């Protein structure tokens, strides 16, 4: 029988049920799901992915010697654009996880760091796309006579990209570690049952 004075808990099988506890369990489950997506994507897409995506999102070295006109070089470079877009969408998965974590556990300091990650990621994505598109356009040197020498300068962009990516990787890793720690749960109030 449910006590008349008890209006905060509903009773199931003789055990008290608190909506706040259920909400905390749901948040914990969502955080665990985000961690399952975040860590593999960070390792495979950000650490191993660039080697694969660069080959997929640039003109093949076997195709380059067969290109003879400016139109052919442009067509080959433009053909890599869908893969470049897909590549950046896949790279954005860890950033999306950070945004969702931040909505679950809002914190002003971490929000600033997440915004910094988004800005660094945007710069890195633009530099990476320019580098890969320029590599396809110039196509290992075969297309240089057809295009501005500025496109040849894109071969130096990986240096700038690395300077952006190193702090980005460190910041994303530290935020992911902090968000996936159970200690982020709010402290239990006095008299509240332990979740």
N, C-alpha and C positions, 0 to 999 in steps of 0.2 A: 504494500500500500504506500502511495506517495504522501509524505507529510504535507499537511495543509500549508504550513508556513514556508515551505520550500518552493520558491518560484524561479530560482536561478538554474537549477539542475533538473533534467528529466532523468528518470530512473529506468535502466534497462538491465534486466536480469539481476537486480539487486545492487548494481554498480552505478555510481553517479556519472552523469554525462554533462560535459561543459562545452558549449559552442566554441569558446576560446581555445580549448585544447584541440578540438577538431581542426580549427583554422590553422593552428601552429603545425599540426601534423600535415595538413595539405601544403603549407608553405615549405615544410621540410622535404616533402615528396617532390615538389616542383624544383626546389634547389638541387636535389639529387639528380633529377632528370636533366637539368641544365648542365650539371657537372659531367654527366655521361656524354653529352653532346660537345661540351666545351673542350675537355682535355684531349680526346682523340682528334678533333678538328684542328686544335692548336698544333698538335704534333705532326699529323699527316699533311694538313693543308699548308701550314706555315713553314714547317721545317723540311718536309720532303716534297711538297707540291711544286715549288718553283722549278725544280729540275724537270718535272714532267710537263708542267704547263708551258714552260718556255718552248719546248719542242712542239707542243700541240698548237700554240698560238702564234707561231711564226712560219714563214714560208719554208718549206722543206729545202734542205741543201741540194737535194737531187733535182728539184724543180728550177732552182735559181739559174743554172747554166743554160736552161732551155728558153729563158725569157729574153726577148730581143727588143721589144718596143716599150715606150713609156707606158702605154695603155696596159700592157701585160703585167708590168711591175705594179701598177696601181691596182689592177684587178686582183693580183695575188695578195697584196697587202690588205685590201678591203675584205678579202675572203677570210682573213683572220679575226675580223672585228667581233663576230658572234662568240668566238672562243674567248676573246679578251673580256667581253662583258660577263660571260659565264664564270670565268676565272675570278673576277673581282667579286661576284656574288658569293662564290664559294669561300673566298678569303674573308668575307664579311661575317661569316657564321660566328666566330669567337666574339666579335664586337657586338653582335645582336644578343648573344648570351649575356655579355656584361650589362647591356641595357636592361634586359629582363631581370637580371639579378638586382640591379639598382632600383628597379621599380618595386621588387619584393622587399628589399632592405634599404630604404632611402637613407642616405647619409651625405651631408653637404660636402665633406672632404672627398669622399669617394666619387660623388657626382662630378666634381671638378676634374678628377683624374680620368673618369670615363669620357668626359667632353674632350679632354686633351688627347685621349686615345683615338677618338673619332676624327679629330683634326689631323693627327699624324697619319692615320690610316688613309684619309682622303688624299693627302699629299703623296703618300707612298703609292697609292693606286694610280694616280695621274702620271707620276714619274715612270712607274713600271709599264703602263700602257704606251707611253711615248717611246720608251726604249724598245719594246717589242714591235710596235708598229714601224718604228724607224728601221729596225733590223730587217723587217720584211720588205720595206720600201727600197732600201739600199741593197738588200739581199746579198750579203757577203761580198759587197763591192761591185757586183755586176751592174747594179742600177745607178751607180754614182753619177755617170754622165748626164742622166735625165733629170736629176733633182738638185735642189739647193744644197750647198755644202753644210748648211745648218743641220740637215738630217744625219750627216755623218757624225755630228757632235753628240747625237743621242747615244753613241757607244760609250760615253763617259757617264751616263746617267746612273748605272749601277753603283758607282761610288757614292753619289748623292743619296741614292735609295738606301744604301747600307747605313749611312749616317742617320737616316730617318728611322730605319727599321730596328736598329739596336735598342734605342730607348723605348720604342713602341713595344718590342717583344718583352723587355724587362717589365714595363708598366702593366701590360696585359697579363703576364704571368703572375705578378704580385697581386693584382686585383682579383684574378681568378682564384688564387690560393686563399685570399682573404674572404671572398664571397662564399667559397665552398666549405669553409670551416664551420663546424656546428656552434662554435662560440659566438657566432653572430646572432643567435637566438636571443630575444629580449629576456632579461632576468625575470625569474618568477616573483610575483608579488607575495607579500606575507599572507600565509594561510592558503595560497593556491596549491593544488596538487601538482606534483612534478609530472611534466609531460613525458 
